[in-house]
Amino acid sequence: MNDTLATAATGSKRTMTLNMGPQHPSTHGVLRILLELDGETIVKAAPDIGFLHTGIEKECEVKTYQQVVPLTDRVDYLANLSNNLCYVLAVEKLLGMEIPQRAQWMRVMLTELTRISSHLVWLGTHAIDIGAMSVFLYCFREREDLLRIFEMFSGQRMMTSYFRVGGLALDAPRGWDKVVRKFINEFPSKVDQYENLLTANPIWMQRTKGVGHVALEDLIDIGVTGPMIRAAGMPWDIRKSEPYSSYEQFQFHVPTQKESDVFARYLVRVAEMRESANIVVQALDGMPEGPWQADAPHVVLPEREKMKTQMESLIYHFKIITEGFSVPAGQVYQAIEAPRGELGYYVVSDGTAKPYRVHMRTPSFGNLMAMPHMLEGRLLADSIASLGSLDFVLGDVDR
């Protein structure tokens, strides 16, 4: 915590104002929290955001639709493929484009691997915040395997930009199914290791059970989504309620708990990793054959061999690269279930090759609003465990 301290007289009591952050390891990014303390009890907690503001939403207005994809990678940099997917689904909805089944299933598989990767980062950092060192090392062991899979598909470990308007950037590489299957077959045993270390651990339970409780009604009022609201007993998951990209063809459960505390959020996210692994297995077993991008020569870049040998393909390639492609005028909102909750992209087209407006409804921003409800009236010692259970990413908040 920073050294900035102040005292203020409030009636007969004296409180202390303390800065937590913005450079603090347990705020998981550049977040400043202004804490007012009465002894060790938090009287008031006010988040101060904006330290990581990138202007990405405004930047989208000067890029072609395809050029926006790399920007979405950097909104939530722990779940970049989720942002890729949400954005391209919105643009494809404006275009009225039908995406081949193989591309849809590949998107589902990779976004579920992204969910596992994101939850691994959350669990590892959350555990080390509370003092469990070994879990951090184990989680990042599996995350490294996932980053290698993403690199195998896209050539990049994190900022993949692999989903494109019309399908995928590239066809799946040779041998991808063996690598993914090897990882996903071994992964459930790794989750068993995490749970053996934590779930029945008396120190872990003491630090998490009954800590950071927020009532379901309050979570709904302030717009909290994702594992946070499912840990309060509400089985809301956009993959089930408003299926997209062929999710209706997959069988999976929506894990819930009722306690709405730090421990319940831990249980929900661990269960979600198991469900994501189940979805990946289904995608591997039933992956459709066929094209990996739509038959839309005015939007999708032609194959390189055709571009080099056919004049029409060369012209399309040149025009898409230099000018982009026009999208019919209109507006659309597309939501998906990202690792942190509801992720939505509102895209407005004026009929040109560049978006008129792109606005992102990011889950971390809404979930962070629960912080005062979780901290006020609680002890300072419980603040780190409560904050960690929110699983926010500051790029997702500030964008």
C-alpha positions as CSV (number, residue, x, y, z in Angstrom):
1,M,0.0,0.0,0.0
2,N,1.1,3.5,-0.6
3,D,2.4,5.7,2.2
4,T,-0.2,8.5,1.6
5,L,-2.1,8.8,4.9
6,A,-4.5,11.3,6.2
7,T,-6.7,11.7,9.2
8,A,-10.2,13.1,9.2
9,A,-12.5,13.9,12.1
10,T,-16.0,12.4,11.7
11,G,-18.0,13.3,14.7
12,S,-16.4,11.7,17.7
13,K,-14.5,9.2,15.6
14,R,-11.3,9.7,13.7
15,T,-10.9,7.8,10.4
16,M,-7.8,7.3,8.3
17,T,-7.7,7.6,4.5
18,L,-5.3,5.2,2.8
19,N,-4.4,4.8,-0.8
20,M,-4.2,1.3,-2.1
21,G,-2.5,1.4,-5.5
22,P,-2.4,2.3,-8.3
23,Q,1.0,0.4,-8.3
24,H,0.0,-2.5,-6.0
25,P,0.6,-6.2,-6.9
26,S,-2.8,-7.3,-5.5
27,T,-4.9,-4.9,-7.5
28,H,-3.9,-6.9,-10.6
29,G,-3.2,-3.8,-12.7
30,V,-3.2,0.0,-12.3
31,L,-6.2,0.4,-10.0
32,R,-6.3,3.0,-7.2
33,I,-8.7,2.3,-4.3
34,L,-9.3,5.1,-1.8
35,L,-10.0,3.4,1.5
36,E,-11.4,5.1,4.6
37,L,-10.6,3.2,7.7
38,D,-12.0,3.2,11.2
39,G,-9.2,1.2,12.9
40,E,-9.0,-2.0,10.7
41,T,-12.6,-1.7,9.5
42,I,-13.2,-0.3,6.0
43,V,-15.8,2.5,6.2
44,K,-15.7,3.5,2.6
45,A,-14.0,2.1,-0.6
46,A,-13.9,4.1,-3.8
47,P,-12.3,2.7,-6.9
48,D,-10.3,5.2,-9.0
49,I,-9.9,4.0,-12.6
50,G,-8.6,5.4,-15.9
51,F,-4.9,4.8,-15.4
52,L,-4.8,2.3,-18.3
53,H,-7.1,4.2,-20.7
54,T,-6.0,3.4,-24.3
55,G,-8.8,5.1,-26.3
56,I,-9.4,1.8,-28.2
57,E,-13.1,2.5,-28.8
58,K,-12.3,5.8,-30.5
59,E,-9.3,4.3,-32.4
60,C,-11.8,1.8,-34.0
61,E,-13.4,4.7,-35.9
62,V,-10.2,5.3,-38.0
63,K,-9.6,1.6,-38.9
64,T,-11.2,-0.6,-41.4
65,Y,-13.4,-3.3,-40.0
66,Q,-10.7,-6.0,-40.3
67,Q,-8.0,-3.7,-38.8
68,V,-10.1,-3.4,-35.6
69,V,-9.5,-7.1,-34.8
70,P,-6.0,-6.6,-33.4
71,L,-7.4,-3.7,-31.2
72,T,-9.9,-6.1,-29.6
73,D,-7.0,-8.4,-28.5
74,R,-5.8,-5.6,-26.2
75,V,-9.1,-4.9,-24.4
76,D,-9.0,-8.0,-22.2
77,Y,-5.5,-9.3,-22.8
78,L,-6.2,-12.5,-20.8
79,A,-9.2,-13.4,-23.0
80,N,-8.3,-11.9,-26.3
81,L,-10.0,-14.5,-28.4
82,S,-13.3,-13.8,-26.6
83,N,-13.1,-10.2,-27.7
84,N,-12.1,-11.3,-31.2
85,L,-15.2,-13.5,-31.4
86,C,-17.7,-10.9,-30.0
87,Y,-16.5,-8.2,-32.4
88,V,-16.5,-10.4,-35.6
89,L,-19.9,-11.8,-34.7
90,A,-21.3,-8.3,-34.5
91,V,-19.8,-7.3,-37.9
92,E,-21.0,-10.6,-39.5
93,K,-24.5,-9.8,-38.2
94,L,-24.4,-6.5,-39.9
95,L,-23.2,-8.2,-43.1
96,G,-25.8,-10.9,-42.9
97,M,-23.0,-13.4,-43.4
98,E,-23.3,-17.2,-42.8
99,I,-20.2,-18.7,-41.3
100,P,-19.2,-22.3,-42.1
101,Q,-19.8,-24.9,-39.4
102,R,-16.1,-25.8,-39.2
103,A,-15.2,-22.2,-38.4
104,Q,-17.9,-21.9,-35.8
105,W,-16.8,-25.0,-34.0
106,M,-13.2,-24.0,-34.1
107,R,-14.2,-20.7,-32.6
108,V,-16.0,-22.5,-29.8
109,M,-13.1,-24.7,-29.1
110,L,-10.5,-21.9,-29.0
111,T,-12.7,-19.6,-26.9
112,E,-13.2,-22.4,-24.3
113,L,-9.5,-22.9,-24.2
114,T,-9.2,-19.2,-23.6
115,R,-11.7,-19.4,-20.8
116,I,-9.5,-22.1,-19.2
117,S,-6.4,-20.0,-19.7
118,S,-8.1,-16.9,-18.1
119,H,-9.4,-18.8,-15.1
120,L,-5.9,-20.3,-14.6
121,V,-4.4,-16.9,-14.4
122,W,-7.1,-15.8,-12.0
123,L,-6.7,-18.9,-9.8
124,G,-2.9,-18.7,-9.7
125,T,-2.8,-15.0,-8.9
126,H,-5.7,-15.2,-6.4
127,A,-4.1,-18.0,-4.6
128,I,-0.7,-16.3,-4.3
129,D,-2.5,-13.1,-3.0
130,I,-3.8,-15.2,-0.1
131,G,-0.4,-17.0,0.4
132,A,-0.7,-20.2,-1.6
133,M,2.5,-20.3,-3.7
134,S,2.4,-23.8,-5.2
135,V,-1.0,-23.3,-6.9
136,F,0.4,-20.3,-8.8
137,L,3.2,-22.4,-10.2
138,Y,0.8,-25.2,-11.1
139,C,-1.7,-23.0,-12.9
140,F,1.0,-21.2,-14.9
141,R,2.3,-24.6,-15.9
142,E,-0.9,-25.4,-17.7
143,R,-1.3,-21.9,-19.0
144,E,2.0,-22.3,-20.7
145,D,0.7,-25.3,-22.6
146,L,-2.3,-23.3,-23.7
147,L,-0.2,-20.4,-24.9
148,R,1.8,-22.8,-27.1
149,I,-1.4,-24.1,-28.6
150,F,-2.5,-20.5,-29.4
151,E,0.9,-19.9,-30.9
152,M,0.5,-23.1,-33.0
153,F,-2.7,-21.8,-34.5
154,S,-1.9,-18.1,-35.0
155,G,1.8,-17.6,-34.6
156,Q,1.2,-15.5,-31.4
157,R,1.0,-16.5,-27.8
158,M,-1.4,-13.8,-26.5
159,M,-2.4,-11.2,-29.1
160,T,-3.6,-13.8,-31.6
161,S,-6.0,-11.9,-33.8
162,Y,-7.0,-15.3,-35.0
163,F,-10.7,-14.8,-35.6
164,R,-11.5,-12.7,-38.6
165,V,-14.7,-11.3,-40.2
166,G,-15.8,-14.3,-42.3
167,G,-14.1,-17.1,-40.4
168,L,-10.5,-17.7,-39.3
169,A,-7.2,-16.0,-40.2
170,L,-5.7,-19.4,-41.2
171,D,-6.8,-23.0,-41.4
172,A,-5.9,-25.1,-38.4
173,P,-2.3,-26.2,-38.5
174,R,-1.2,-29.8,-39.2
175,G,-1.4,-32.0,-36.1
176,W,-3.5,-29.5,-34.1
177,D,-6.0,-32.1,-32.9
178,K,-3.4,-34.3,-31.3
179,V,-1.8,-31.4,-29.4
180,V,-5.2,-30.2,-28.2
181,R,-6.4,-33.7,-27.3
182,K,-3.3,-34.4,-25.3
183,F,-3.7,-31.3,-23.2
184,I,-7.4,-31.7,-22.6
185,N,-7.2,-35.3,-21.7
186,E,-4.6,-34.5,-19.0
187,F,-6.2,-31.3,-17.8
188,P,-8.9,-32.7,-15.4
189,S,-6.2,-34.4,-13.3
190,K,-4.5,-31.0,-13.1
191,V,-7.7,-29.4,-11.7
192,D,-7.8,-32.3,-9.2
193,Q,-4.4,-31.1,-8.0
194,Y,-5.6,-27.5,-7.5
195,E,-8.6,-28.7,-5.6
196,N,-6.6,-31.1,-3.4
197,L,-4.4,-28.2,-2.4
198,L,-7.2,-25.7,-1.8
199,T,-10.8,-26.8,-1.4
200,A,-10.5,-28.5,1.9
201,N,-7.5,-26.5,3.1
202,P,-8.5,-25.0,6.5
203,I,-6.4,-21.8,5.9
204,W,-8.0,-21.3,2.4
205,M,-11.5,-21.8,3.8
206,Q,-10.9,-19.4,6.7
207,R,-9.7,-16.7,4.3
208,T,-12.5,-17.1,1.8
209,K,-15.7,-18.5,3.4
210,G,-18.1,-15.8,4.4
211,V,-15.7,-13.1,3.0
212,G,-16.8,-10.6,0.4
213,H,-20.5,-11.5,0.5
214,V,-22.8,-9.5,-1.8
215,A,-26.5,-10.1,-2.0
216,L,-27.9,-11.3,-5.4
217,E,-30.3,-8.3,-5.6
218,D,-27.4,-5.9,-5.3
219,L,-25.4,-7.7,-7.9
220,I,-28.3,-7.5,-10.3
221,D,-28.9,-3.8,-9.6
222,I,-25.3,-2.8,-10.4
223,G,-25.0,-5.0,-13.5
224,V,-22.7,-7.7,-12.3
225,T,-22.5,-10.8,-14.6
226,G,-20.5,-14.0,-15.1
227,P,-19.1,-16.2,-12.4
228,M,-19.8,-13.5,-9.8
229,I,-23.6,-13.7,-10.3
230,R,-23.6,-17.5,-10.8
231,A,-21.8,-17.8,-7.4
232,A,-24.9,-16.0,-5.9
233,G,-27.3,-18.6,-7.3
234,M,-28.4,-17.1,-10.6
235,P,-27.7,-19.6,-13.5
236,W,-27.3,-16.9,-16.2
237,D,-25.0,-17.8,-19.0
238,I,-25.3,-16.3,-22.5
239,R,-24.0,-19.5,-24.1
240,K,-27.3,-21.1,-22.8
241,S,-29.8,-18.3,-22.9
242,E,-28.8,-16.7,-26.2
243,P,-26.6,-19.2,-28.0
244,Y,-24.1,-18.0,-30.6
245,S,-21.5,-19.7,-32.9
246,S,-23.3,-23.1,-32.6
247,Y,-23.2,-23.3,-28.8
248,E,-26.7,-24.8,-28.9
249,Q,-25.1,-28.0,-30.3
250,F,-22.9,-28.5,-27.2
251,Q,-23.9,-30.1,-23.9
252,F,-22.6,-28.5,-20.7
253,H,-23.8,-27.4,-17.3
254,V,-23.8,-23.9,-15.8
255,P,-22.1,-24.2,-12.4
256,T,-23.7,-22.2,-9.6
257,Q,-23.4,-21.7,-5.8
258,K,-25.6,-19.8,-3.4
259,E,-23.2,-18.3,-0.8
260,S,-22.0,-15.4,-3.0
261,D,-18.7,-15.2,-1.1
262,V,-15.1,-15.6,-2.2
263,F,-15.2,-19.4,-1.7
264,A,-18.3,-19.7,-3.8
265,R,-16.7,-17.8,-6.7
266,Y,-13.7,-20.1,-6.4
267,L,-15.9,-23.2,-6.7
268,V,-17.8,-21.8,-9.7
269,R,-14.7,-20.9,-11.6
270,V,-13.0,-24.3,-11.0
271,A,-16.2,-26.0,-12.1
272,E,-16.3,-23.8,-15.2
273,M,-12.8,-25.0,-16.2
274,R,-14.1,-28.6,-16.1
275,E,-17.1,-27.7,-18.2
276,S,-14.9,-25.9,-20.7
277,A,-12.7,-29.0,-21.0
278,N,-15.9,-31.0,-21.7
279,I,-16.9,-28.6,-24.5
280,V,-13.4,-28.8,-26.0
281,V,-13.7,-32.6,-26.1
282,Q,-17.0,-32.4,-27.8
283,A,-15.6,-30.0,-30.4
284,L,-12.7,-32.3,-31.0
285,D,-14.9,-35.4,-31.4
286,G,-17.4,-33.7,-33.7
287,M,-15.4,-31.1,-35.6
288,P,-17.1,-30.7,-39.0
289,E,-15.2,-30.9,-42.3
290,G,-15.4,-28.2,-44.8
291,P,-14.2,-24.6,-45.4
292,W,-12.8,-22.5,-42.5
293,Q,-14.0,-19.2,-44.0
294,A,-17.1,-17.9,-45.7
295,D,-17.6,-17.7,-49.5
296,A,-17.6,-14.0,-49.6
297,P,-14.8,-12.7,-52.0
298,H,-15.7,-9.1,-51.3
299,V,-14.9,-9.5,-47.5
300,V,-12.6,-12.5,-47.1
301,L,-9.1,-12.5,-48.5
302,P,-8.6,-15.1,-51.3
303,E,-6.3,-18.0,-50.9
304,R,-2.7,-17.0,-51.5
305,E,-2.3,-19.4,-54.4
306,K,-5.3,-18.0,-56.1
307,M,-4.2,-14.5,-55.5
308,K,-0.9,-15.3,-57.2
309,T,-2.5,-17.0,-60.2
310,Q,-5.9,-15.5,-60.8
311,M,-6.4,-11.8,-61.8
312,E,-9.9,-11.6,-60.2
313,S,-8.5,-12.9,-56.8
314,L,-5.6,-10.4,-57.1
315,I,-8.0,-7.5,-57.5
316,Y,-10.1,-8.6,-54.5
317,H,-7.0,-9.0,-52.4
318,F,-5.7,-5.5,-53.4
319,K,-9.0,-3.8,-52.7
320,I,-9.6,-5.5,-49.4
321,I,-6.1,-4.7,-48.2
322,T,-6.0,-1.1,-49.4
323,E,-9.7,0.0,-48.9
324,G,-11.3,-2.6,-46.7
325,F,-14.9,-3.7,-47.3
326,S,-18.1,-1.8,-46.9
327,V,-20.7,-2.8,-44.4
328,P,-24.4,-2.0,-44.8
329,A,-25.6,0.9,-42.7
330,G,-27.1,-0.1,-39.4
331,Q,-26.4,-0.9,-35.8
332,V,-26.1,-4.1,-33.9
333,Y,-25.4,-5.3,-30.3
334,Q,-23.7,-8.7,-29.9
335,A,-23.1,-10.3,-26.5
336,I,-21.1,-13.4,-25.6
337,E,-20.2,-15.1,-22.3
338,A,-16.6,-14.2,-21.7
339,P,-14.5,-15.5,-18.7
340,R,-15.5,-12.5,-16.6
341,G,-19.1,-12.2,-17.7
342,E,-21.2,-10.6,-20.4
343,L,-19.1,-9.1,-23.1
344,G,-20.9,-7.0,-25.6
345,Y,-20.0,-5.1,-28.7
346,Y,-22.2,-2.3,-30.1
347,V,-21.2,-1.6,-33.6
348,V,-22.7,1.2,-35.8
349,S,-22.1,1.3,-39.5
350,D,-22.7,4.3,-41.8
351,G,-22.2,2.2,-45.0
352,T,-18.5,2.8,-45.4
353,A,-15.4,0.6,-44.8
354,K,-14.8,2.0,-41.3
355,P,-17.0,1.6,-38.3
356,Y,-18.9,4.8,-37.4
357,R,-18.9,3.8,-33.7
358,V,-17.8,0.8,-31.6
359,H,-18.7,0.6,-28.0
360,M,-17.7,-2.3,-25.7
361,R,-19.8,-3.5,-22.7
362,T,-16.9,-5.1,-20.8
363,P,-17.7,-7.4,-17.8
364,S,-14.8,-6.2,-15.6
365,F,-16.2,-2.6,-15.5
366,G,-19.6,-3.8,-14.3
367,N,-18.1,-6.3,-11.9
368,L,-15.8,-3.7,-10.3
369,M,-18.9,-1.8,-9.2
370,A,-19.5,-4.5,-6.6
371,M,-16.2,-3.6,-4.9
372,P,-17.7,-1.1,-2.4
373,H,-20.5,-3.5,-1.5
374,M,-17.9,-6.2,-0.8
375,L,-15.4,-4.1,1.2
376,E,-17.4,-1.6,3.2
377,G,-18.0,-2.8,6.8
378,R,-15.3,-5.5,6.4
379,L,-11.8,-5.8,7.8
380,L,-8.8,-4.5,5.9
381,A,-7.2,-7.9,6.1
382,D,-10.1,-9.4,3.9
383,S,-9.8,-6.7,1.2
384,I,-7.3,-8.6,-1.0
385,A,-9.2,-11.9,-1.0
386,S,-12.4,-10.0,-1.9
387,L,-10.8,-8.0,-4.7
388,G,-9.2,-11.1,-6.1
389,S,-12.6,-12.8,-6.3
390,L,-13.8,-10.1,-8.7
391,D,-11.3,-11.2,-11.4
392,F,-11.1,-7.9,-13.2
393,V,-8.7,-6.8,-15.9
394,L,-7.9,-3.1,-16.0
395,G,-7.6,-3.0,-19.8
396,D,-11.1,-4.4,-19.8
397,V,-12.2,-1.6,-17.4
398,D,-10.4,1.4,-19.0
399,R,-10.2,0.3,-22.7
